[in-house]
Amino acid sequence: MKEAINEVKSEVKAKLLFWNNIKSKKIKVALVLGFIVLVTLKIFTTVLTFDWLKGLFT
């Protein structure tokens, strides 16, 4: 369990280091918007899948 926590901490530190090394604000904005778009797309497709499955059984 302790190894897993240390692994997660090292991954978070690596991501923060990557984020802090990005100098361009345009790239940071693009990354944030890309993340938001991916999450929205995932939610949208999940809702459509459940609606489609519900339609199969009715």
N, CA, C, O and CB atoms as a CASP TS submission, in Angstrom:
PFRMAT TS
TARGET T0000
AUTHOR 0000-0000-0000
METHOD Language model
MODEL 1
PARENT N/A
ATOM      1  N   MET     1       0.828  -1.191   0.000  1.00  0.00           N
ATOM      2  CA  MET     1       0.000   0.000   0.000  1.00  0.00           C
ATOM      3  C   MET     1       0.870   1.252   0.000  1.00  0.00           C
ATOM      4  O   MET     1       0.579   2.225  -0.696  1.00  0.00           O
ATOM      5  CB  MET     1      -0.941   0.000   1.208  1.00  0.00           C
ATOM      6  N   LYS     2       1.934   1.213   0.784  1.00  0.00           N
ATOM      7  CA  LYS     2       2.820   2.370   0.876  1.00  0.00           C
ATOM      8  C   LYS     2       3.525   2.622  -0.460  1.00  0.00           C
ATOM      9  O   LYS     2       3.764   3.769  -0.839  1.00  0.00           O
ATOM     10  CB  LYS     2       3.857   2.163   1.996  1.00  0.00           C
ATOM     11  N   GLU     3       3.854   1.538  -1.168  1.00  0.00           N
ATOM     12  CA  GLU     3       4.500   1.688  -2.474  1.00  0.00           C
ATOM     13  C   GLU     3       3.560   2.354  -3.474  1.00  0.00           C
ATOM     14  O   GLU     3       3.985   3.185  -4.277  1.00  0.00           O
ATOM     15  CB  GLU     3       4.956   0.321  -3.007  1.00  0.00           C
ATOM     16  N   ALA     4       2.302   1.990  -3.422  1.00  0.00           N
ATOM     17  CA  ALA     4       1.319   2.578  -4.337  1.00  0.00           C
ATOM     18  C   ALA     4       1.153   4.072  -4.062  1.00  0.00           C
ATOM     19  O   ALA     4       1.058   4.870  -4.995  1.00  0.00           O
ATOM     20  CB  ALA     4      -0.041   1.858  -4.207  1.00  0.00           C
ATOM     21  N   ILE     5       1.118   4.444  -2.804  1.00  0.00           N
ATOM     22  CA  ILE     5       0.991   5.860  -2.445  1.00  0.00           C
ATOM     23  C   ILE     5       2.218   6.637  -2.915  1.00  0.00           C
ATOM     24  O   ILE     5       2.094   7.747  -3.433  1.00  0.00           O
ATOM     25  CB  ILE     5       0.807   6.023  -0.916  1.00  0.00           C
ATOM     26  N   ASN     6       3.398   6.054  -2.736  1.00  0.00           N
ATOM     27  CA  ASN     6       4.622   6.716  -3.195  1.00  0.00           C
ATOM     28  C   ASN     6       4.646   6.854  -4.715  1.00  0.00           C
ATOM     29  O   ASN     6       5.132   7.852  -5.246  1.00  0.00           O
ATOM     30  CB  ASN     6       5.853   5.941  -2.724  1.00  0.00           C
ATOM     31  N   GLU     7       4.125   5.859  -5.400  1.00  0.00           N
ATOM     32  CA  GLU     7       4.063   5.916  -6.861  1.00  0.00           C
ATOM     33  C   GLU     7       3.118   7.025  -7.321  1.00  0.00           C
ATOM     34  O   GLU     7       3.423   7.756  -8.264  1.00  0.00           O
ATOM     35  CB  GLU     7       3.611   4.561  -7.433  1.00  0.00           C
ATOM     36  N   VAL     8       1.974   7.148  -6.656  1.00  0.00           N
ATOM     37  CA  VAL     8       1.020   8.201  -6.999  1.00  0.00           C
ATOM     38  C   VAL     8       1.635   9.570  -6.720  1.00  0.00           C
ATOM     39  O   VAL     8       1.485  10.491  -7.523  1.00  0.00           O
ATOM     40  CB  VAL     8      -0.299   8.026  -6.208  1.00  0.00           C
ATOM     41  N   LYS     9       2.317   9.711  -5.601  1.00  0.00           N
ATOM     42  CA  LYS     9       2.958  10.983  -5.266  1.00  0.00           C
ATOM     43  C   LYS     9       4.008  11.362  -6.305  1.00  0.00           C
ATOM     44  O   LYS     9       4.112  12.526  -6.692  1.00  0.00           O
ATOM     45  CB  LYS     9       3.599  10.906  -3.878  1.00  0.00           C
ATOM     46  N   SER    10       4.784  10.378  -6.755  1.00  0.00           N
ATOM     47  CA  SER    10       5.818  10.681  -7.747  1.00  0.00           C
ATOM     48  C   SER    10       5.182  11.050  -9.085  1.00  0.00           C
ATOM     49  O   SER    10       5.712  11.904  -9.795  1.00  0.00           O
ATOM     50  CB  SER    10       6.771   9.480  -7.921  1.00  0.00           C
ATOM     51  N   GLU    11       4.066  10.430  -9.444  1.00  0.00           N
ATOM     52  CA  GLU    11       3.370  10.791 -10.679  1.00  0.00           C
ATOM     53  C   GLU    11       2.816  12.205 -10.603  1.00  0.00           C
ATOM     54  O   GLU    11       2.906  12.963 -11.569  1.00  0.00           O
ATOM     55  CB  GLU    11       2.241   9.802 -10.966  1.00  0.00           C
ATOM     56  N   VAL    12       2.243  12.565  -9.457  1.00  0.00           N
ATOM     57  CA  VAL    12       1.699  13.914  -9.283  1.00  0.00           C
ATOM     58  C   VAL    12       2.824  14.940  -9.364  1.00  0.00           C
ATOM     59  O   VAL    12       2.667  15.989  -9.988  1.00  0.00           O
ATOM     60  CB  VAL    12       0.950  14.037  -7.932  1.00  0.00           C
ATOM     61  N   LYS    13       3.947  14.642  -8.739  1.00  0.00           N
ATOM     62  CA  LYS    13       5.088  15.556  -8.796  1.00  0.00           C
ATOM     63  C   LYS    13       5.586  15.717 -10.226  1.00  0.00           C
ATOM     64  O   LYS    13       5.946  16.820 -10.637  1.00  0.00           O
ATOM     65  CB  LYS    13       6.223  15.055  -7.898  1.00  0.00           C
ATOM     66  N   ALA    14       5.608  14.628 -10.982  1.00  0.00           N
ATOM     67  CA  ALA    14       6.055  14.700 -12.376  1.00  0.00           C
ATOM     68  C   ALA    14       5.101  15.548 -13.211  1.00  0.00           C
ATOM     69  O   ALA    14       5.542  16.328 -14.056  1.00  0.00           O
ATOM     70  CB  ALA    14       6.170  13.290 -12.978  1.00  0.00           C
ATOM     71  N   LYS    15       3.800  15.402 -12.981  1.00  0.00           N
ATOM     72  CA  LYS    15       2.818  16.203 -13.724  1.00  0.00           C
ATOM     73  C   LYS    15       2.939  17.677 -13.369  1.00  0.00           C
ATOM     74  O   LYS    15       2.851  18.534 -14.248  1.00  0.00           O
ATOM     75  CB  LYS    15       1.392  15.710 -13.439  1.00  0.00           C
ATOM     76  N   LEU    16       3.140  17.983 -12.082  1.00  0.00           N
ATOM     77  CA  LEU    16       3.308  19.373 -11.668  1.00  0.00           C
ATOM     78  C   LEU    16       4.583  19.973 -12.252  1.00  0.00           C
ATOM     79  O   LEU    16       4.599  21.137 -12.652  1.00  0.00           O
ATOM     80  CB  LEU    16       3.330  19.473 -10.143  1.00  0.00           C
ATOM     81  N   LEU    17       5.639  19.187 -12.298  1.00  0.00           N
ATOM     82  CA  LEU    17       6.887  19.660 -12.882  1.00  0.00           C
ATOM     83  C   LEU    17       6.694  19.942 -14.363  1.00  0.00           C
ATOM     84  O   LEU    17       7.185  20.952 -14.867  1.00  0.00           O
ATOM     85  CB  LEU    17       8.012  18.632 -12.671  1.00  0.00           C
ATOM     86  N   PHE    18       5.990  19.069 -15.065  1.00  0.00           N
ATOM     87  CA  PHE    18       5.686  19.287 -16.481  1.00  0.00           C
ATOM     88  C   PHE    18       4.876  20.566 -16.656  1.00  0.00           C
ATOM     89  O   PHE    18       5.171  21.377 -17.533  1.00  0.00           O
ATOM     90  CB  PHE    18       4.918  18.083 -17.068  1.00  0.00           C
ATOM     91  N   TRP    19       3.853  20.745 -15.818  1.00  0.00           N
ATOM     92  CA  TRP    19       2.987  21.923 -15.911  1.00  0.00           C
ATOM     93  C   TRP    19       3.781  23.204 -15.643  1.00  0.00           C
ATOM     94  O   TRP    19       3.603  24.206 -16.335  1.00  0.00           O
ATOM     95  CB  TRP    19       1.813  21.809 -14.918  1.00  0.00           C
ATOM     96  N   ASN    20       4.646  23.166 -14.649  1.00  0.00           N
ATOM     97  CA  ASN    20       5.428  24.353 -14.305  1.00  0.00           C
ATOM     98  C   ASN    20       6.489  24.687 -15.349  1.00  0.00           C
ATOM     99  O   ASN    20       6.924  25.834 -15.450  1.00  0.00           O
ATOM    100  CB  ASN    20       6.088  24.157 -12.962  1.00  0.00           C
ATOM    101  N   ASN    21       6.905  23.686 -16.125  1.00  0.00           N
ATOM    102  CA  ASN    21       7.917  23.929 -17.158  1.00  0.00           C
ATOM    103  C   ASN    21       7.323  24.513 -18.432  1.00  0.00           C
ATOM    104  O   ASN    21       8.067  24.985 -19.292  1.00  0.00           O
ATOM    105  CB  ASN    21       8.641  22.642 -17.485  1.00  0.00           C
ATOM    106  N   ILE    22       6.013  24.494 -18.575  1.00  0.00           N
ATOM    107  CA  ILE    22       5.380  25.081 -19.758  1.00  0.00           C
ATOM    108  C   ILE    22       5.375  26.596 -19.579  1.00  0.00           C
ATOM    109  O   ILE    22       4.818  27.116 -18.612  1.00  0.00           O
ATOM    110  CB  ILE    22       3.917  24.525 -19.970  1.00  0.00           C
ATOM    111  N   LYS    23       5.996  27.287 -20.514  1.00  0.00           N
ATOM    112  CA  LYS    23       6.124  28.745 -20.406  1.00  0.00           C
ATOM    113  C   LYS    23       4.973  29.468 -21.103  1.00  0.00           C
ATOM    114  O   LYS    23       4.586  30.557 -20.680  1.00  0.00           O
ATOM    115  CB  LYS    23       7.458  29.204 -20.999  1.00  0.00           C
ATOM    116  N   SER    24       4.428  28.886 -22.153  1.00  0.00           N
ATOM    117  CA  SER    24       3.413  29.554 -22.955  1.00  0.00           C
ATOM    118  C   SER    24       2.024  29.429 -22.326  1.00  0.00           C
ATOM    119  O   SER    24       1.574  28.329 -22.005  1.00  0.00           O
ATOM    120  CB  SER    24       3.399  28.980 -24.366  1.00  0.00           C
ATOM    121  N   LYS    25       1.361  30.557 -22.155  1.00  0.00           N
ATOM    122  CA  LYS    25       0.003  30.537 -21.606  1.00  0.00           C
ATOM    123  C   LYS    25      -0.974  29.943 -22.611  1.00  0.00           C
ATOM    124  O   LYS    25      -1.973  29.337 -22.222  1.00  0.00           O
ATOM    125  CB  LYS    25      -0.441  31.955 -21.211  1.00  0.00           C
ATOM    126  N   LYS    26      -0.693  30.111 -23.899  1.00  0.00           N
ATOM    127  CA  LYS    26      -1.566  29.550 -24.938  1.00  0.00           C
ATOM    128  C   LYS    26      -1.594  28.027 -24.862  1.00  0.00           C
ATOM    129  O   LYS    26      -2.648  27.411 -25.022  1.00  0.00           O
ATOM    130  CB  LYS    26      -1.099  29.999 -26.334  1.00  0.00           C
ATOM    131  N   ILE    27      -0.446  27.431 -24.620  1.00  0.00           N
ATOM    132  CA  ILE    27      -0.381  25.969 -24.522  1.00  0.00           C
ATOM    133  C   ILE    27      -1.105  25.499 -23.264  1.00  0.00           C
ATOM    134  O   ILE    27      -1.803  24.485 -23.291  1.00  0.00           O
ATOM    135  CB  ILE    27       1.092  25.483 -24.511  1.00  0.00           C
ATOM    136  N   LYS    28      -0.943  26.230 -22.165  1.00  0.00           N
ATOM    137  CA  LYS    28      -1.639  25.863 -20.932  1.00  0.00           C
ATOM    138  C   LYS    28      -3.150  25.944 -21.109  1.00  0.00           C
ATOM    139  O   LYS    28      -3.878  25.057 -20.664  1.00  0.00           O
ATOM    140  CB  LYS    28      -1.198  26.769 -19.780  1.00  0.00           C
ATOM    141  N   VAL    29      -3.622  27.003 -21.758  1.00  0.00           N
ATOM    142  CA  VAL    29      -5.059  27.150 -22.019  1.00  0.00           C
ATOM    143  C   VAL    29      -5.545  26.027 -22.923  1.00  0.00           C
ATOM    144  O   VAL    29      -6.621  25.470 -22.705  1.00  0.00           O
ATOM    145  CB  VAL    29      -5.365  28.522 -22.661  1.00  0.00           C
ATOM    146  N   ALA    30      -4.749  25.693 -23.944  1.00  0.00           N
ATOM    147  CA  ALA    30      -5.127  24.613 -24.854  1.00  0.00           C
ATOM    148  C   ALA    30      -5.209  23.275 -24.117  1.00  0.00           C
ATOM    149  O   ALA    30      -6.114  22.483 -24.380  1.00  0.00           O
ATOM    150  CB  ALA    30      -4.125  24.518 -26.012  1.00  0.00           C
ATOM    151  N   LEU    31      -4.282  23.017 -23.207  1.00  0.00           N
ATOM    152  CA  LEU    31      -4.316  21.767 -22.446  1.00  0.00           C
ATOM    153  C   LEU    31      -5.542  21.700 -21.538  1.00  0.00           C
ATOM    154  O   LEU    31      -6.185  20.655 -21.441  1.00  0.00           O
ATOM    155  CB  LEU    31      -3.041  21.619 -21.612  1.00  0.00           C
ATOM    156  N   VAL    32      -5.866  22.804 -20.877  1.00  0.00           N
ATOM    157  CA  VAL    32      -7.033  22.827 -19.990  1.00  0.00           C
ATOM    158  C   VAL    32      -8.310  22.644 -20.802  1.00  0.00           C
ATOM    159  O   VAL    32      -9.180  21.862 -20.418  1.00  0.00           O
ATOM    160  CB  VAL    32      -7.089  24.152 -19.189  1.00  0.00           C
ATOM    161  N   LEU    33      -8.430  23.359 -21.923  1.00  0.00           N
ATOM    162  CA  LEU    33      -9.619  23.213 -22.765  1.00  0.00           C
ATOM    163  C   LEU    33      -9.719  21.808 -23.351  1.00  0.00           C
ATOM    164  O   LEU    33     -10.814  21.253 -23.451  1.00  0.00           O
ATOM    165  CB  LEU    33      -9.601  24.246 -23.891  1.00  0.00           C
ATOM    166  N   GLY    34      -8.595  21.238 -23.733  1.00  0.00           N
ATOM    167  CA  GLY    34      -8.591  19.866 -24.245  1.00  0.00           C
ATOM    168  C   GLY    34      -9.076  18.882 -23.191  1.00  0.00           C
ATOM    169  O   GLY    34      -9.834  17.962 -23.497  1.00  0.00           O
ATOM    170  N   PHE    35      -8.640  19.076 -21.951  1.00  0.00           N
ATOM    171  CA  PHE    35      -9.076  18.207 -20.865  1.00  0.00           C
ATOM    172  C   PHE    35     -10.582  18.337 -20.645  1.00  0.00           C
ATOM    173  O   PHE    35     -11.281  17.338 -20.476  1.00  0.00           O
ATOM    174  CB  PHE    35      -8.315  18.541 -19.570  1.00  0.00           C
ATOM    175  N   ILE    36     -11.077  19.579 -20.649  1.00  0.00           N
ATOM    176  CA  ILE    36     -12.515  19.806 -20.456  1.00  0.00           C
ATOM    177  C   ILE    36     -13.314  19.173 -21.588  1.00  0.00           C
ATOM    178  O   ILE    36     -14.359  18.566 -21.350  1.00  0.00           O
ATOM    179  CB  ILE    36     -12.822  21.316 -20.370  1.00  0.00           C
ATOM    180  N   VAL    37     -12.824  19.312 -22.819  1.00  0.00           N
ATOM    181  CA  VAL    37     -13.513  18.727 -23.973  1.00  0.00           C
ATOM    182  C   VAL    37     -13.542  17.207 -23.870  1.00  0.00           C
ATOM    183  O   VAL    37     -14.566  16.590 -24.160  1.00  0.00           O
ATOM    184  CB  VAL    37     -12.831  19.155 -25.283  1.00  0.00           C
ATOM    185  N   LEU    38     -12.434  16.596 -23.462  1.00  0.00           N
ATOM    186  CA  LEU    38     -12.396  15.136 -23.329  1.00  0.00           C
ATOM    187  C   LEU    38     -13.370  14.638 -22.255  1.00  0.00           C
ATOM    188  O   LEU    38     -14.057  13.637 -22.458  1.00  0.00           O
ATOM    189  CB  LEU    38     -10.974  14.676 -22.995  1.00  0.00           C
ATOM    190  N   VAL    39     -13.429  15.328 -21.126  1.00  0.00           N
ATOM    191  CA  VAL    39     -14.352  14.927 -20.062  1.00  0.00           C
ATOM    192  C   VAL    39     -15.793  15.098 -20.522  1.00  0.00           C
ATOM    193  O   VAL    39     -16.630  14.232 -20.267  1.00  0.00           O
ATOM    194  CB  VAL    39     -14.098  15.746 -18.780  1.00  0.00           C
ATOM    195  N   THR    40     -16.092  16.205 -21.196  1.00  0.00           N
ATOM    196  CA  THR    40     -17.446  16.443 -21.703  1.00  0.00           C
ATOM    197  C   THR    40     -17.831  15.398 -22.729  1.00  0.00           C
ATOM    198  O   THR    40     -18.956  14.898 -22.713  1.00  0.00           O
ATOM    199  CB  THR    40     -17.556  17.839 -22.314  1.00  0.00           C
ATOM    200  N   LEU    41     -16.915  15.060 -23.620  1.00  0.00           N
ATOM    201  CA  LEU    41     -17.187  14.040 -24.622  1.00  0.00           C
ATOM    202  C   LEU    41     -17.447  12.687 -23.978  1.00  0.00           C
ATOM    203  O   LEU    41     -18.339  11.958 -24.411  1.00  0.00           O
ATOM    204  CB  LEU    41     -16.028  13.937 -25.601  1.00  0.00           C
ATOM    205  N   LYS    42     -16.694  12.350 -22.966  1.00  0.00           N
ATOM    206  CA  LYS    42     -16.886  11.079 -22.261  1.00  0.00           C
ATOM    207  C   LYS    42     -18.260  11.034 -21.598  1.00  0.00           C
ATOM    208  O   LYS    42     -18.959  10.026 -21.693  1.00  0.00           O
ATOM    209  CB  LYS    42     -15.780  10.872 -21.206  1.00  0.00           C
ATOM    210  N   ILE    43     -18.647  12.105 -20.935  1.00  0.00           N
ATOM    211  CA  ILE    43     -19.960  12.161 -20.288  1.00  0.00           C
ATOM    212  C   ILE    43     -21.065  12.064 -21.334  1.00  0.00           C
ATOM    213  O   ILE    43     -22.030  11.322 -21.152  1.00  0.00           O
ATOM    214  CB  ILE    43     -20.110  13.463 -19.464  1.00  0.00           C
ATOM    215  N   PHE    44     -20.927  12.814 -22.435  1.00  0.00           N
ATOM    216  CA  PHE    44     -21.938  12.825 -23.485  1.00  0.00           C
ATOM    217  C   PHE    44     -22.123  11.440 -24.103  1.00  0.00           C
ATOM    218  O   PHE    44     -23.252  10.989 -24.295  1.00  0.00           O
ATOM    219  CB  PHE    44     -21.562  13.831 -24.565  1.00  0.00           C
ATOM    220  N   THR    45     -21.011  10.766 -24.414  1.00  0.00           N
ATOM    221  CA  THR    45     -21.117   9.445 -25.034  1.00  0.00           C
ATOM    222  C   THR    45     -21.662   8.410 -24.051  1.00  0.00           C
ATOM    223  O   THR    45     -22.357   7.479 -24.457  1.00  0.00           O
ATOM    224  CB  THR    45     -19.751   8.997 -25.563  1.00  0.00           C
ATOM    225  N   THR    46     -21.356   8.562 -22.780  1.00  0.00           N
ATOM    226  CA  THR    46     -21.894   7.636 -21.776  1.00  0.00           C
ATOM    227  C   THR    46     -23.404   7.790 -21.668  1.00  0.00           C
ATOM    228  O   THR    46     -24.123   6.795 -21.583  1.00  0.00           O
ATOM    229  CB  THR    46     -21.234   7.876 -20.401  1.00  0.00           C
ATOM    230  N   VAL    47     -23.886   9.015 -21.669  1.00  0.00           N
ATOM    231  CA  VAL    47     -25.330   9.260 -21.595  1.00  0.00           C
ATOM    232  C   VAL    47     -26.013   8.691 -22.823  1.00  0.00           C
ATOM    233  O   VAL    47     -27.060   8.055 -22.710  1.00  0.00           O
ATOM    234  CB  VAL    47     -25.630  10.769 -21.465  1.00  0.00           C
ATOM    235  N   LEU    48     -25.436   8.912 -23.993  1.00  0.00           N
ATOM    236  CA  LEU    48     -26.036   8.376 -25.216  1.00  0.00           C
ATOM    237  C   LEU    48     -26.048   6.853 -25.215  1.00  0.00           C
ATOM    238  O   LEU    48     -27.003   6.243 -25.696  1.00  0.00           O
ATOM    239  CB  LEU    48     -25.284   8.885 -26.439  1.00  0.00           C
ATOM    240  N   THR    49     -25.006   6.237 -24.684  1.00  0.00           N
ATOM    241  CA  THR    49     -24.944   4.773 -24.627  1.00  0.00           C
ATOM    242  C   THR    49     -26.042   4.236 -23.724  1.00  0.00           C
ATOM    243  O   THR    49     -26.704   3.259 -24.074  1.00  0.00           O
ATOM    244  CB  THR    49     -23.563   4.301 -24.127  1.00  0.00           C
ATOM    245  N   PHE    50     -26.247   4.859 -22.567  1.00  0.00           N
ATOM    246  CA  PHE    50     -27.292   4.389 -21.667  1.00  0.00           C
ATOM    247  C   PHE    50     -28.672   4.585 -22.269  1.00  0.00           C
ATOM    248  O   PHE    50     -29.546   3.735 -22.099  1.00  0.00           O
ATOM    249  CB  PHE    50     -27.201   5.108 -20.333  1.00  0.00           C
ATOM    250  N   ASP    51     -28.883   5.705 -22.980  1.00  0.00           N
ATOM    251  CA  ASP    51     -30.162   5.917 -23.654  1.00  0.00           C
ATOM    252  C   ASP    51     -30.382   4.866 -24.728  1.00  0.00           C
ATOM    253  O   ASP    51     -31.498   4.373 -24.891  1.00  0.00           O
ATOM    254  CB  ASP    51     -30.224   7.321 -24.267  1.00  0.00           C
ATOM    255  N   TRP    52     -29.338   4.517 -25.460  1.00  0.00           N
ATOM    256  CA  TRP    52     -29.432   3.515 -26.510  1.00  0.00           C
ATOM    257  C   TRP    52     -29.740   2.143 -25.914  1.00  0.00           C
ATOM    258  O   TRP    52     -30.573   1.410 -26.447  1.00  0.00           O
ATOM    259  CB  TRP    52     -28.133   3.466 -27.324  1.00  0.00           C
ATOM    260  N   LEU    53     -29.078   1.795 -24.820  1.00  0.00           N
ATOM    261  CA  LEU    53     -29.332   0.507 -24.170  1.00  0.00           C
ATOM    262  C   LEU    53     -30.746   0.451 -23.608  1.00  0.00           C
ATOM    263  O   LEU    53     -31.410  -0.582 -23.693  1.00  0.00           O
ATOM    264  CB  LEU    53     -28.310   0.258 -23.051  1.00  0.00           C
ATOM    265  N   LYS    54     -31.209   1.555 -23.036  1.00  0.00           N
ATOM    266  CA  LYS    54     -32.567   1.594 -22.501  1.00  0.00           C
ATOM    267  C   LYS    54     -33.570   1.396 -23.628  1.00  0.00           C
ATOM    268  O   LYS    54     -34.587   0.728 -23.443  1.00  0.00           O
ATOM    269  CB  LYS    54     -32.832   2.927 -21.768  1.00  0.00           C
ATOM    270  N   GLY    55     -33.294   1.968 -24.788  1.00  0.00           N
ATOM    271  CA  GLY    55     -34.168   1.808 -25.941  1.00  0.00           C
ATOM    272  C   GLY    55     -34.213   0.380 -26.452  1.00  0.00           C
ATOM    273  O   GLY    55     -35.222  -0.037 -27.020  1.00  0.00           O
ATOM    274  N   LEU    56     -33.162  -0.364 -26.266  1.00  0.00           N
ATOM    275  CA  LEU    56     -33.140  -1.764 -26.706  1.00  0.00           C
ATOM    276  C   LEU    56     -34.093  -2.628 -25.896  1.00  0.00           C
ATOM    277  O   LEU    56     -34.699  -3.558 -26.427  1.00  0.00           O
ATOM    278  CB  LEU    56     -31.731  -2.325 -26.605  1.00  0.00           C
ATOM    279  N   PHE    57     -34.224  -2.323 -24.621  1.00  0.00           N
ATOM    280  CA  PHE    57     -35.004  -3.170 -23.735  1.00  0.00           C
ATOM    281  C   PHE    57     -36.454  -2.728 -23.588  1.00  0.00           C
ATOM    282  O   PHE    57     -37.228  -3.383 -22.890  1.00  0.00           O
ATOM    283  CB  PHE    57     -34.363  -3.209 -22.395  1.00  0.00           C
ATOM    284  N   THR    58     -36.827  -1.646 -24.223  1.00  0.00           N
ATOM    285  CA  THR    58     -38.229  -1.218 -24.134  1.00  0.00           C
ATOM    286  C   THR    58     -38.981  -1.527 -25.403  1.00  0.00           C
ATOM    287  O   THR    58     -40.173  -1.234 -25.501  1.00  0.00           O
ATOM    288  CB  THR    58     -38.318   0.267 -23.837  1.00  0.00           C
TER
END
